[in-house]
Amino acid sequence: LNAKIQKKITIRSQKNSGPSSARNHGIQQSNGEYIAFLDSDDSWIAEKLEIQIDYFKKNPTAGIVGGGFNQKIFEDHIKFRAVTYYQLLFRNYFLTPAVMIRRDALNAEKYVFDVSKTYCEDQDLWLRITHKHTGIYINQVLAKNIIGKANFGEKGLSSNLLLMYKGELSNYFSEYKNKRISYYSLLIILIFSFIKFCRRKWITNF
């Protein structure tokens, strides 16, 4: 890195306490208007931050802007999609390495990443943000895993599909407990989540 860029980089370290604690620590130490995340085995495309900030400026109600991680979700002719809170209950469009969050959306929350959660702690935060703010998914690969790991079913935390499933269930019951979804909605989401879990298990076994 050149000297000009190095002056803008601050390195912080702490005892290994899991991803939520590390990300919370980084957020507390930062002072920018936008927050983005990059794990040690992932990389961003060169224009990632510029692209996302441009979407934020064009969409002032947006609280979170994400994009493709390893692959896009939609067909090529779709440039972006607004993602609502209810859509996010059925599918996590926002994978952490491809996400950027507006700081004031985080400031509105009582807590950021829940350190008591080991799985699906990111979805928990995205749900709370999109319940109050617009979410945007850019249909473009913005981040990649540098060792070619799939989005689920391989190494790392995402490899344990059962614990991921339990993490999702915990998030859904939390949304119900906080009266953001009805009992009827909860039942539909739980059925859909179980079907999704079974499909993932079937895919990873073949």
C-alpha positions in Angstrom: 0.0 0.0 0.0 1.2 3.5 -0.7 1.9 5.9 2.2 -1.3 8.0 1.5 -3.5 4.9 1.9 -1.6 3.6 4.9 -2.3 6.8 6.8 -6.0 6.1 6.5 -5.7 2.5 7.9 -5.9 1.8 11.6 -5.2 -1.7 12.9 -6.9 -2.9 16.0 -6.7 -6.3 17.7 -8.4 -8.1 20.5 -8.7 -11.6 22.0 -10.6 -14.0 19.7 -14.2 -13.7 20.8 -16.0 -14.6 17.6 -17.0 -12.6 14.5 -19.8 -10.6 16.2 -17.4 -9.2 18.9 -14.7 -8.4 16.3 -17.2 -6.6 14.0 -18.7 -4.7 16.9 -15.2 -3.6 18.0 -14.4 -2.4 14.5 -17.6 -0.4 14.3 -17.0 1.2 17.7 -13.5 2.3 16.6 -14.6 3.6 13.2 -15.9 7.1 12.5 -17.1 7.0 8.8 -20.6 7.5 7.5 -20.6 3.9 6.0 -19.6 0.6 7.4 -18.4 -2.4 5.4 -17.0 -5.8 6.4 -14.2 -8.0 5.0 -13.1 -11.3 6.5 -9.6 -12.8 6.1 -10.6 -15.3 3.4 -12.6 -12.9 1.3 -11.9 -10.1 -1.2 -13.8 -7.1 -2.6 -13.8 -6.1 -6.3 -11.9 -2.9 -6.8 -15.0 -0.7 -7.3 -17.1 -2.2 -4.5 -17.2 0.7 -2.1 -17.6 3.3 -4.8 -20.6 1.4 -6.3 -22.4 1.0 -2.9 -21.8 4.6 -1.8 -23.3 5.8 -5.1 -26.4 3.7 -4.4 -26.7 5.2 -1.0 -26.5 8.7 -2.3 -29.2 8.0 -4.9 -31.4 6.2 -2.2 -31.3 8.3 1.0 -33.8 6.0 2.8 -31.5 3.0 2.3 -30.0 1.5 5.5 -28.2 -1.4 3.9 -26.8 -2.0 0.4 -25.5 -5.4 -0.6 -24.5 -7.3 -3.7 -23.5 -10.7 -5.0 -21.0 -12.8 -3.0 -19.3 -15.2 -5.4 -22.4 -15.1 -7.7 -25.4 -13.0 -8.6 -28.9 -13.9 -7.6 -30.9 -12.5 -10.5 -30.7 -12.6 -14.2 -28.2 -10.2 -16.0 -30.8 -7.7 -17.1 -31.7 -6.8 -13.5 -29.4 -4.2 -12.1 -30.7 -4.0 -8.6 -33.7 -4.9 -6.4 -35.2 -3.3 -3.3 -35.3 -5.8 -0.5 -38.0 -5.5 2.1 -38.0 -6.8 5.6 -40.6 -9.5 4.7 -38.5 -10.7 1.7 -35.5 -11.0 4.0 -37.4 -13.3 6.3 -37.5 -15.9 3.6 -34.1 -15.3 2.1 -30.9 -13.7 3.3 -30.0 -11.4 0.3 -27.2 -9.8 2.3 -24.0 -11.8 2.8 -21.7 -10.0 5.1 -18.6 -9.5 2.8 -20.8 -7.9 0.1 -22.6 -5.5 2.6 -22.4 -1.9 3.4 -24.4 -0.2 6.1 -25.2 3.5 6.8 -23.9 4.3 10.2 -27.0 6.1 11.4 -29.0 2.9 10.7 -26.7 1.2 13.2 -26.9 4.0 15.7 -30.7 3.5 15.8 -30.2 0.0 17.2 -29.8 -0.9 20.9 -27.1 -3.3 19.9 -25.3 -4.2 16.6 -24.2 -7.8 16.1 -25.6 -10.1 18.9 -22.5 -11.6 20.6 -24.6 -14.4 22.0 -25.2 -15.7 18.5 -22.7 -17.8 16.7 -24.9 -18.5 13.6 -27.1 -16.1 11.6 -26.1 -13.1 13.7 -25.8 -11.2 10.5 -29.3 -11.9 9.4 -30.5 -10.8 12.8 -29.0 -7.4 12.3 -30.2 -7.1 8.6 -33.8 -7.8 9.7 -33.7 -5.1 12.4 -32.3 -2.6 9.9 -34.7 -3.4 7.0 -37.7 -3.2 9.4 -36.9 0.5 9.6 -34.9 1.3 6.5 -34.9 0.4 2.8 -32.6 -2.5 1.7 -31.0 -2.6 -1.7 -29.4 -5.6 -3.5 -27.1 -4.8 -6.4 -27.2 -7.6 -8.9 -23.4 -7.6 -9.4 -20.7 -9.7 -7.8 -19.1 -7.3 -5.3 -17.1 -9.8 -3.1 -15.6 -13.3 -3.5 -14.2 -15.9 -1.3 -10.5 -16.2 -2.2 -10.3 -20.0 -1.6 -13.5 -20.8 -3.6 -15.7 -21.7 -0.6 -19.4 -22.0 -1.4 -21.9 -19.8 0.4 -23.0 -22.7 2.5 -22.1 -26.3 3.1 -18.3 -26.0 3.1 -15.6 -24.9 5.7 -16.2 -22.3 8.3 -19.3 -21.4 10.3 -21.7 -22.0 7.4 -20.6 -25.6 7.1 -22.9 -26.7 9.9 -26.3 -26.6 8.3 -28.2 -27.7 11.3 -26.7 -24.9 13.5 -27.4 -22.4 10.7 -31.0 -23.6 10.7 -31.3 -23.3 14.4 -29.8 -19.8 14.1 -32.5 -18.8 11.6 -35.2 -20.2 13.9 -33.8 -18.1 16.8 -34.0 -15.0 14.6 -37.6 -15.7 13.6 -38.8 -16.3 17.2 -37.0 -13.1 18.2 -38.9 -11.2 15.4 -42.2 -12.6 16.7 -41.3 -11.9 20.4 -40.6 -8.3 19.4 -44.0 -8.1 17.6 -42.5 -7.4 14.2 -44.3 -10.5 12.7 -47.6 -12.1 13.5 -48.1 -15.7 14.8 -49.5 -16.7 11.4 -46.5 -15.2 9.6 -44.2 -17.0 12.0 -45.8 -20.4 11.1 -45.4 -19.8 7.4 -41.8 -18.7 7.8 -41.0 -21.8 9.9 -42.4 -24.1 7.3 -40.5 -22.4 4.6 -37.3 -22.5 6.6 -37.6 -26.2 7.2 -38.1 -26.9 3.5 -35.0 -24.8 2.8 -33.0 -26.7 5.3 -34.0 -30.0 3.8 -33.1 -28.8 0.3 -29.6 -27.6 1.5 -29.0 -31.0 3.2 -30.0 -32.8 0.0 -27.7 -30.5 -2.2 -24.7 -31.0 0.1 -25.1 -34.8 0.1 -24.8 -35.0 -3.6 
